[in-house]
Amino acid sequence: MNLARVTHYPLILLLATVLMACGEKPAGESSKKDTSQAVILEGDNVVLARVNGSAITQYDLEQTIRSTLGRYMTSRLDEAGRRKVLESMVASRAIAQAQEADLSEKDRAVIENKMQVYREELLVMQYLALHAPPQPVTQEMVREYYESNPELFGGKTIRTYEMITSNRSLKPRERDRMIEVLKNAAQKKEWKGWAKALQRQGYPVAFRQGQVAEEILHPQLQQFMQTLKKGETSQLVFVKGSPYVVRIVNEEKIAPRPLSEVSGQIRKSLVPFQLKKAVKQAAAEVLKTAEVVYEGGQKDKK
């Protein structure tokens, strides 16, 4: 894979988010390595570049490439591509150094806090990998999620309605007349024509039709419609002073996309749930021996 033509400035933005995770040395660090460390990471003693004395090593480069491109693409990256990544790391290190020089004490404290949080996340993930690895997502779990959430994959039921209501606010006498005439709505088959006939008789009525899921409908009306079956006519109800009679005229079921098309998507969405289970399991185990004191000095009960 030849990445020699890739402009390094977009890579700067991409790599800047992972440098801290890939062995980046602090911006003001001396170029001299700490030889007192008992463990030297492979390639960390091979310096590829220095930015104002801060070393970027072979280990840094390999970790950055692996984090941004993945193991497979890392093995296919040629020397020209690796050079571009290194140049991007150099540019990113220089930007970080420039920003660090201008940090206020508050900004520095915020960054230190974020680094501590990220360090804790890395430790948790390592603990889970060693002691409580998340269980894999099974095909049965995928199918259960698919069948329980068809609307997420295009499955839905389209319900259409007809409605007769008033076309303006009603006076008390008009309200009584509307109650009297609309109580017979269930006996009428063709509401549109009936509404026109009522209008000619002086009734302030309006005929509407649409889908139950329409956002323009008042929530109380939507909830009311959910109780009706296909072909069923509602009783006369008043919402904000206006009369309504509703009939569900049709239901059309739209099938979701085939499971074979969305199984990969579902599997990815279930991974965090499995991770959450693993964290809960691990937490229950380690908290058995951990001393936890909440604010106020009250100890957590084991």
N, C-alpha and C positions, 0 to 999 in steps of 0.2 A: 504494500500500500504506500503510495507516494503522497506525502503531505507537504512536499517542498513548496508548493504553490499557495499553501494556506497562509493568508496574511496573519501575522501574529497578534495584532491588536484585538480582534474578536476573541482570540484565545486568552488574552489577558483577563477579560471579564469572566470567562469560563473557569479559568484556573484560580482566580483570586479567591473563590469560595472554598477551595479545597487545600490551599497551601498550608493552612494551619494544621490540617489533618494529615499532611504528607511530609512532616518532618521539617517544616520551615523553621529556620533559626530566627530568634528575635532580631529586629531590625538593627539594634545597636550592638550585636554580639561581635566579639573579636573573632578574627579569622583563625585563631589558634584553637585546636580541638582539645577537649578535656580528656587527657590520656588516663585520668584516674578512674574512669568508668570501667566497671568490670565487664560490661557487655558492649561490644561495638557492632552495630547493625551492618549487615552486609552492604558494602559499597559506601558506607558513611565516612570512610576515611579516604575516599577518592573525590577530591574537590574538582568540580568542573568549571566553576566560575566564582568570583567574589564581587560583591556589590558593596562598596564602601567598607570592605573588610569582612562582610558577612558571607559565609560560605554557602554555596549550593552544591550539594554532593550528588554522587551517582545514585545513592539511595533516595534522595529527594526527588530526582528526576524519575526514577522507576516508579515510585509511589504515586507521583502526580499523573504519569501516563496511565497507570493501572486504574486510578480513581476516575479519570475522565473518559477513558476509552474502553476499559474493561480488559480482562485478561486475554481474550481472543484477539482483539484488535492490537493489543500491545505487542504481541508476537509478530504481527504483520507490518508494524511500523518501521519504515526504513530510516537510514541515518539522517537524511534530509528532514524528514518529519520530526525525528527526535531533536534535531537542532532547533527547529521552529518552536517546539515545546520549551526547550531550555531558554531560548531567547524570550519567550513569554514569561517564564519564571523570573528571569533577570529583570524584565520591565516591571513585573508585579512587585518584586522585592524592593525595587527603587521607589515605587509609588508608596509602598507600605512604610518605608523609612522616612520619606518626606512627610507623610501624614503623622507618623509617630512623633516627629519632632515638634509638631504643632498641637499635640493633644493637651487638653486641659486636664487637671487632676480628676475632675468628674468623668470626662470621657475615658480616661485611662482606667478608672475604677469600673466603668460599665463594661469595657472590653475584657478586663480581667475576670469579671463575673461571668461573662458569656463563655470565656475560655474554660472556666471551672465547670460550668454546666455541660459544655461539650465533652470535657474530659470524663465527667460522670456518666454521660450517655455511652461513651466508648467502653467504660468499665462494665456498665450494665450489660451491653451487648456481648462483651467477652465472657462475662459470667454465665449468661444464658447459653452461649455456644458450648461452654464446658460442662455446665451443671444442669441446665434445664432448656435444652434446645426446643424451639417451637415445633409442634407437630405439623407434618405436612398437610396441605389441603387435599382432602380426598375427593374423588369423583362424586361420592354420595353427598358430600357437603355442597359441592357445586350444584348438583341437581336440586337439592332442597332449597338452596338460595334462589335458584332460577324459578322454581315453581311457586315460591312464596312472594316473589317480587316481579311478576310479569310486566308490570307497568314500567319498570326500569329498562325493559328491552323492547318497548313498542307495543306491548300487549295492553289492551284497554277495551272497555265497553262504551260505545257511543250511544247515549240515550237522547232521543229527541222528544220535544214536548210541544203542546199547543196550550195557549193561555188566553183567558179573557180577563181583563182588568178595566179599571177606569182610566180615562185619558186626562183627568184633571182632579183637583180636590173636590170632594163631594159636600154638598150641603146636607143637613140632617134628613130632609125629606127625600133627597136623591139617594142617600144611603139606604133608606128603608125600601125604596123602589128597586134598587140594585139587589138587595138581599132577596127580595121576593122573586125577581126574575132569574137570578143566577142559581137559585137553589134547584132549578130544573136542568142544570147543565149536563148532568150525566145522561139524560134522556135524548139529548141532541147529538146527532152523528156528525154533522158537518158544521164545525164551529165558525169557520171563516164567513160562510154565507149567513149564518145565524147572527154573528156580530154586526154584519152590514145591515141586516134587517132591524136589529135593535137600534142602530144608529139612526136609521130612517124614522124610527118611532120616537127619537129624541133622547135615547139613553146615551150618557157620556161614556161609552165603552170603547175599548181598543182590543184588537186581536193581535197576538204575537206568537211566534214560533221560533225554536232554536234548539240548542243543545244544553242539557242540564249542567254541564261543566263550565258554562260561560261565566267569566268573571264579572260580567255586568249585572248578574243576578244578585239580589240581596242574599246574604248568607242564610237568613232565616228561610227564604224561599228554597234555596238549594237543599238545605237540610230537610225541608218538608217534602221535596220531590224525591229524595232518596228512599222514602218509605213507600212510594207508589210502584206498582208493577206495570208491565206493559199492558196498555189498553185500559188501565184503571183511571178513573176520574176522582179528583180530590173533593173534599167538602169545601165550602166557601170559607176562606180565611182572610183576615185583614192584617196587612203589614204596613206599619206607619200610616194607618188611616185609609189605605187603599184596598179594595176588595180584589181577591184573586180566586179563580178556579183554574185548575191545571189538569191536563191529561197527558200521560206518557203514550206517545203514538208509535214508537219504534225503539228497538234495541239492536245494536249491531256489534258483535264481538270481533275485535281485531286481534289476531294471533300475534304473540311476540316473535321476535327473530328466533330462528332455530338455535337450540342449545349448542350445537356444534360451532356456530359462529361466535358465540359470546362466552364460551367456557373459559377461554384464556383471560378475558376481562374480569369474569367473576372470580377466577382463581387469584388474580392480583388483588382484588378488592377484599378477599378473605384473609390474605396474609397478615394484615395488621391485627385482625381479630385473634388469630393464632398467636401472634406475638404478645398481645395483651394477656391471653390466657397464661402464656409462659411466664410473663412478668409477675402476674398474680400468684402463680404457683411458687416462683422463686422468692417473692416477697414474704409469703406466708412461712416459708422455711427459714429464711435468714432472720426474720423478726422474732423467732422463738428465742434466739440467743442475744438479740440486740437490745441495748438499753435505750429506750426512747422517752424523752421528757418533753412534753409540750409546754407552750407558754403558760406561765403561772406555776411551773414546777410540778405539775401533775404527771406522774409516770404513766406510760401506756401499760394497760393490763395485758399480761401474757395469757 
